[in-house]
């Protein structure tokens, strides 16, 4: 599976040489990602005008909404979050600009999925529904707290109506029933470390049966039979284990898995870890 090149260069660009340096780095990767504090707005615009390969921009809130719209129309994709922007109307407007430029807007939700978020500076749930229905790709993790599966499913259905996806990253034991979320065509990422016992493995099998958008990060040695079962079910396998014998059953499966490309909109910035 493919992974993005994240460009991080501590410099303030003012010369044409820095534009060409950025272009060279973008050309080296099918889906390069750059932080918005690495170059000035006009440098990003100039780079975007060179057709052939688009790039992604990690949004920290540095650029204005109008600047983001200009970049979106030029074909730049965005990785934003509720730590960078919380004005839902502005986000929808930027997303529309991206649609005109053939790019996308991914938005990571760190806050709670609750109406009370409006008092905490976040985005209330009805506004999140509007973001989803506008075509924003929403990304949600349970790293910092349990997520309500019914609310996740509501967001997943809204994303599907808007022509995008909800992408959910699971941490901890797989003890929740995520079948409703899987049926919304959402992407679900989890590590095999979440499969500690028979109950969790059974839930994983059920998810694989219900969804063709399950990503399993393999971080420990697992029986080849189980992983082959997941592969046959359409699960995307991301191997993070030490290399095994190339001719073994696991070695053959790893080689196949590496050749299977995961859509860049199905993960946030990098597919090498679960955020």
C-alpha positions as CSV (number, residue, x, y, z in Angstrom):
1,X,0.0,0.0,0.0
2,X,1.2,3.5,-0.8
3,X,2.3,6.1,1.8
4,X,2.7,9.8,1.5
5,X,5.9,11.8,1.6
6,X,5.6,14.5,4.3
7,X,7.7,17.5,3.5
8,X,9.1,19.4,6.5
9,X,11.7,22.1,5.8
10,X,12.3,24.9,8.2
11,X,12.9,27.8,5.9
12,X,11.1,31.0,4.8
13,X,10.9,30.9,1.0
14,X,11.5,34.1,-0.9
15,X,13.5,33.0,-3.9
16,X,12.6,31.1,-7.1
17,X,15.1,28.4,-6.0
18,X,12.8,27.4,-3.1
19,X,9.9,27.1,-5.5
20,X,11.8,24.7,-7.7
21,X,12.9,22.8,-4.6
22,X,9.3,22.4,-3.5
23,X,8.4,21.3,-7.0
24,X,11.2,18.7,-7.1
25,X,10.0,17.2,-3.8
26,X,6.4,17.1,-5.0
27,X,7.4,15.4,-8.2
28,X,9.3,12.7,-6.2
29,X,6.0,11.4,-4.6
30,X,2.6,10.6,-6.0
31,X,1.0,12.3,-3.0
32,X,3.4,14.6,-1.2
33,X,2.1,16.5,1.9
34,X,3.5,19.8,3.0
35,X,3.0,21.8,6.2
36,X,1.5,25.3,5.7
37,X,4.3,26.9,7.7
38,X,7.0,25.7,5.3
39,X,6.5,28.1,2.4
40,X,4.6,31.3,1.7
41,X,1.2,31.4,0.2
42,X,2.4,32.6,-3.2
43,X,5.0,29.9,-3.4
44,X,2.3,27.3,-2.8
45,X,0.1,29.0,-5.5
46,X,3.0,28.9,-8.0
47,X,3.7,25.3,-7.2
48,X,0.0,24.4,-7.6
49,X,-0.1,26.0,-11.1
50,X,2.5,23.5,-12.3
51,X,0.1,20.8,-13.5
52,X,0.8,17.1,-13.4
53,X,0.9,16.3,-9.7
54,X,-1.2,17.8,-6.9
55,X,0.0,17.9,-3.3
56,X,-1.6,18.1,0.1
57,X,-1.3,20.9,2.6
58,X,-1.5,20.4,6.4
59,X,-3.6,23.3,7.6
60,X,-2.7,24.9,10.9
61,X,-4.9,27.9,10.4
62,X,-2.1,30.0,9.1
63,X,-3.9,31.0,5.8
64,X,-7.1,32.9,5.6
65,X,-10.3,31.3,4.2
66,X,-9.9,33.2,0.9
67,X,-6.3,32.0,0.6
68,X,-7.4,28.4,1.2
69,X,-10.1,28.8,-1.4
70,X,-7.6,29.9,-4.0
71,X,-5.3,27.0,-3.2
72,X,-8.2,24.6,-3.4
73,X,-9.3,25.8,-6.8
74,X,-5.7,25.4,-7.9
75,X,-5.9,21.7,-7.0
76,X,-4.3,21.6,-3.5
77,X,-5.9,19.2,-1.1
78,X,-6.1,20.0,2.6
79,X,-5.6,18.1,5.9
80,X,-7.4,20.3,8.5
81,X,-8.8,19.7,12.0
82,X,-10.9,21.3,14.7
83,X,-7.6,22.5,16.2
84,X,-7.0,24.7,13.1
85,X,-10.6,25.7,12.0
86,X,-14.0,25.5,13.6
87,X,-16.1,27.8,11.4
88,X,-18.2,25.2,9.6
89,X,-19.4,27.7,7.0
90,X,-15.8,28.6,6.1
91,X,-14.9,24.9,5.9
92,X,-17.8,24.2,3.6
93,X,-16.8,27.1,1.3
94,X,-13.2,25.8,1.2
95,X,-14.5,22.3,0.4
96,X,-16.5,23.7,-2.6
97,X,-13.4,25.4,-3.9
98,X,-11.6,22.0,-3.7
99,X,-14.4,20.4,-5.7
100,X,-13.7,22.9,-8.5
101,X,-10.0,22.2,-8.4
102,X,-10.4,18.4,-8.3
103,X,-8.9,18.2,-4.8
104,X,-10.4,17.2,-1.4
105,X,-10.6,18.4,2.1
106,X,-9.9,16.0,5.0
107,X,-10.9,17.1,8.5
108,X,-9.8,15.4,11.7
109,X,-12.2,15.7,14.7
110,X,-10.4,15.8,18.0
111,X,-13.4,17.1,20.1
112,X,-16.4,15.3,21.3
113,X,-19.3,14.5,19.0
114,X,-21.8,16.5,21.0
115,X,-23.9,19.6,20.8
116,X,-22.0,21.0,23.9
117,X,-18.9,21.4,21.7
118,X,-20.3,24.8,20.7
119,X,-19.6,26.1,24.2
120,X,-16.0,24.7,24.1
121,X,-15.0,26.3,20.9
122,X,-15.6,23.2,18.8
123,X,-18.2,22.3,16.2
124,X,-21.7,21.2,17.3
125,X,-22.9,17.9,15.9
126,X,-25.5,19.3,13.5
127,X,-22.7,21.3,11.9
128,X,-20.6,18.2,11.6
129,X,-23.5,16.6,9.7
130,X,-23.5,19.6,7.3
131,X,-19.7,19.2,6.8
132,X,-20.2,15.6,6.0
133,X,-23.1,16.2,3.6
134,X,-21.0,18.9,1.8
135,X,-18.4,16.3,0.8
136,X,-15.7,16.8,3.5
137,X,-13.8,13.6,4.4
138,X,-14.2,13.3,8.2
139,X,-11.6,11.5,10.3
140,X,-12.3,10.4,13.9
141,X,-10.3,8.4,16.5
142,X,-11.1,7.0,19.9
143,X,-7.6,7.5,21.1
144,X,-8.6,10.1,23.7
145,X,-12.0,8.7,24.6
146,X,-14.9,6.4,23.7
147,X,-17.0,7.3,20.6
148,X,-20.7,6.8,20.4
149,X,-21.1,4.2,17.6
150,X,-24.6,5.5,16.7
151,X,-23.2,9.1,16.2
152,X,-20.4,7.7,14.1
153,X,-22.9,5.9,12.0
154,X,-24.9,9.1,11.5
155,X,-21.7,10.8,10.3
156,X,-20.9,7.9,8.1
157,X,-24.3,8.0,6.4
158,X,-24.0,11.8,6.0
159,X,-20.6,11.4,4.4
160,X,-22.0,8.9,2.0
161,X,-24.8,11.3,1.0
162,X,-22.2,13.9,0.4
163,X,-20.0,11.7,-1.8
164,X,-17.2,11.4,0.8
165,X,-16.2,8.9,3.6
166,X,-16.0,8.8,7.3
167,X,-12.7,7.3,8.4
168,X,-12.6,5.9,11.9
169,X,-9.4,4.8,13.8
170,X,-9.9,2.3,16.6
171,X,-7.6,2.0,19.6
172,X,-7.9,-0.6,22.4
173,X,-9.7,-3.9,22.5
174,X,-12.2,-4.4,19.7
175,X,-15.2,-4.8,22.0
176,X,-17.7,-2.4,20.4
177,X,-20.1,-3.4,17.7
178,X,-19.0,-1.4,14.7
179,X,-21.2,-3.3,12.2
180,X,-23.5,-0.3,11.9
181,X,-20.6,2.0,11.1
182,X,-19.3,-0.6,8.6
183,X,-22.6,-0.6,6.7
184,X,-22.3,3.1,6.1
185,X,-19.3,2.4,3.8
186,X,-16.9,4.1,6.3
187,X,-13.3,3.2,6.5
188,X,-12.2,1.5,9.7
189,X,-8.6,1.3,10.7
190,X,-7.4,-0.9,13.6
191,X,-4.2,-2.7,14.8
192,X,-4.1,-6.4,15.3
193,X,-3.1,-5.4,18.9
194,X,-6.9,-4.8,19.4
195,X,-7.5,-8.5,18.8
196,X,-6.4,-9.9,22.1
197,X,-8.8,-12.8,22.5
198,X,-11.4,-14.9,20.7
199,X,-14.2,-12.3,21.2
200,X,-12.2,-9.6,19.5
201,X,-11.1,-11.9,16.6
202,X,-14.7,-12.9,16.1
203,X,-15.7,-9.2,15.9
204,X,-12.9,-8.6,13.4
205,X,-14.2,-11.4,11.3
206,X,-17.7,-9.9,11.4
207,X,-16.4,-6.5,10.4
208,X,-14.5,-8.1,7.5
209,X,-17.7,-9.8,6.4
210,X,-19.7,-6.5,6.5
211,X,-17.2,-4.1,5.1
212,X,-14.7,-3.9,2.2
213,X,-13.2,-0.9,3.8
214,X,-11.3,-2.4,6.7
215,X,-7.6,-1.7,7.2
216,X,-5.7,-4.0,9.6
217,X,-2.2,-2.9,10.7
218,X,-0.3,-6.1,11.5
219,X,2.2,-5.3,14.3
220,X,2.7,-8.8,15.7
221,X,3.2,-12.3,14.3
222,X,-0.2,-13.8,13.5
223,X,-1.2,-17.2,12.0
224,X,-0.9,-17.1,8.3
225,X,-4.4,-18.7,8.0
226,X,-6.1,-15.9,9.9
227,X,-4.4,-13.2,7.8
228,X,-5.1,-15.0,4.6
229,X,-8.8,-15.2,5.6
230,X,-8.8,-11.4,6.1
231,X,-7.1,-10.9,2.8
232,X,-9.7,-13.0,1.0
233,X,-12.4,-11.0,2.7
234,X,-11.0,-7.8,1.1
235,X,-9.2,-6.4,4.1
236,X,-6.3,-4.1,3.5
237,X,-3.3,-5.5,5.4
238,X,-0.5,-3.1,6.4
239,X,2.5,-5.2,7.7
240,X,4.7,-3.5,10.3
241,X,6.4,-6.8,11.4
242,X,10.0,-7.7,10.7
243,X,10.6,-9.4,7.3
244,X,9.8,-13.1,7.0
245,X,11.0,-15.8,4.6
246,X,9.9,-14.5,1.1
247,X,8.8,-18.0,0.0
248,X,6.6,-18.6,3.1
249,X,2.9,-18.2,3.2
250,X,3.3,-15.0,5.2
251,X,6.0,-13.7,2.8
252,X,3.8,-14.3,-0.2
253,X,0.9,-12.5,1.5
254,X,3.1,-9.5,2.5
255,X,4.2,-9.1,-1.1
256,X,0.6,-9.1,-2.3
257,X,-0.4,-6.7,0.4
258,X,2.3,-4.2,-0.6
259,X,1.0,-4.1,-4.1
260,X,-2.5,-3.3,-3.1
261,X,-3.0,0.5,-3.2
262,X,-5.1,2.3,-0.6
263,X,-6.9,5.4,-1.7
264,X,-5.1,8.5,-0.4
265,X,-8.5,9.8,0.9
266,X,-8.9,6.7,3.1
267,X,-6.3,7.8,5.7
268,X,-5.1,11.0,7.3
269,X,-1.7,12.1,6.0
270,X,0.0,8.8,6.6
271,X,-1.1,5.2,6.6
272,X,1.9,4.0,8.7
273,X,0.1,4.5,12.0
274,X,-3.3,4.9,13.6
275,X,-3.8,8.6,14.8
